[in-house]
């Protein structure tokens, strides 16, 4: 399982957009999970809108949570057979970014 973190301490830099575009493209061939560590949970809201408007229930899957749950979320992703996990981080330098830079 590959884990990519989308990191920039500035808000509005396109982290969520980049993560979602990468995830959507990769999901054509891979089982993809986006972990949304941003408190705004924009990725999760996008996913809900996408499901409503397109009826899509497939990848990419989205899971929002606190950075303290990241190791557990990664274990579950591995157990469920995810090929790629993209981590969308908050727009500030904090513990969530540190956690996202070091998952195994």
C-alpha positions in Angstrom: 0.0 0.0 0.0 1.3 3.4 -0.9 0.6 6.4 1.2 0.9 9.9 -0.2 0.4 13.1 1.9 -0.7 16.3 0.3 0.9 19.0 2.5 1.1 22.8 2.5 0.7 25.0 5.5 -1.2 27.6 3.5 -5.0 27.4 3.2 -6.5 27.6 -0.3 -3.4 26.1 -2.0 -5.4 23.3 -3.6 -4.5 20.4 -1.3 -8.0 18.9 -1.3 -8.5 19.5 -5.0 -5.2 17.8 -5.8 -5.9 14.9 -3.5 -9.4 14.4 -5.0 -8.2 14.6 -8.6 -5.4 12.2 -8.0 -7.7 9.8 -6.1 -10.4 9.9 -8.9 -7.8 9.2 -11.6 -6.0 6.5 -9.6 -9.4 4.8 -8.7 -9.8 3.8 -12.3 -7.1 1.1 -11.7 -6.5 1.0 -8.0 -8.5 0.7 -4.7 -8.0 4.2 -3.3 -8.8 5.9 0.0 -8.6 9.6 0.8 -8.0 10.3 4.5 -9.3 13.8 5.3 -7.5 15.2 8.3 -8.6 18.8 7.6 -11.2 19.9 10.2 -13.2 21.5 7.3 -13.7 18.0 5.9 -14.1 19.3 2.3 -13.1 16.0 0.8 -15.8 14.2 2.7 -18.4 16.8 1.6 -17.2 16.5 -2.0 -17.7 12.7 -1.8 -21.2 13.1 -0.5 -22.1 15.6 -3.3 -20.5 13.3 -5.9 -22.5 10.3 -4.7 -25.7 12.4 -4.8 -25.1 13.8 -8.3 -23.6 10.9 -10.1 -24.9 7.9 -8.1 -21.3 6.7 -7.8 -20.6 4.4 -4.8 -17.2 3.3 -6.0 -13.7 4.5 -5.3 -12.3 6.8 -4.2 -13.5 6.2 -0.7 -13.2 9.0 1.8 -12.6 8.8 5.6 -12.4 11.9 7.8 -10.9 11.8 11.2 -8.5 13.2 13.7 -4.7 12.8 13.2 -4.6 10.8 16.4 -6.6 8.1 14.6 -4.3 8.1 11.5 -2.3 4.9 12.5 -5.6 3.0 13.0 -7.1 4.3 9.8 -4.0 3.2 7.9 -4.1 -0.3 9.5 -7.8 -0.6 8.4 -7.0 0.6 4.9 -4.2 -2.0 4.6 -6.5 -4.7 6.0 -9.3 -3.7 3.4 -6.8 -3.9 0.6 -6.3 -0.3 -0.3 -3.6 0.2 -3.0 -3.2 3.9 -2.5 -4.0 6.2 0.4 -4.0 10.0 -0.1 -3.9 12.1 3.1 -5.4 15.6 2.8 -3.9 17.7 5.6 -5.1 20.9 7.4 -4.0 24.4 6.3 -1.5 24.9 9.1 1.6 23.5 10.5 0.5 21.3 13.3 0.6 17.7 14.7 -1.7 16.5 11.9 0.9 17.4 9.3 3.7 15.8 11.3 1.6 12.6 11.6 0.8 12.6 7.9 4.5 12.9 7.0 5.4 9.9 9.0 2.9 7.1 8.5 4.0 3.6 7.8 
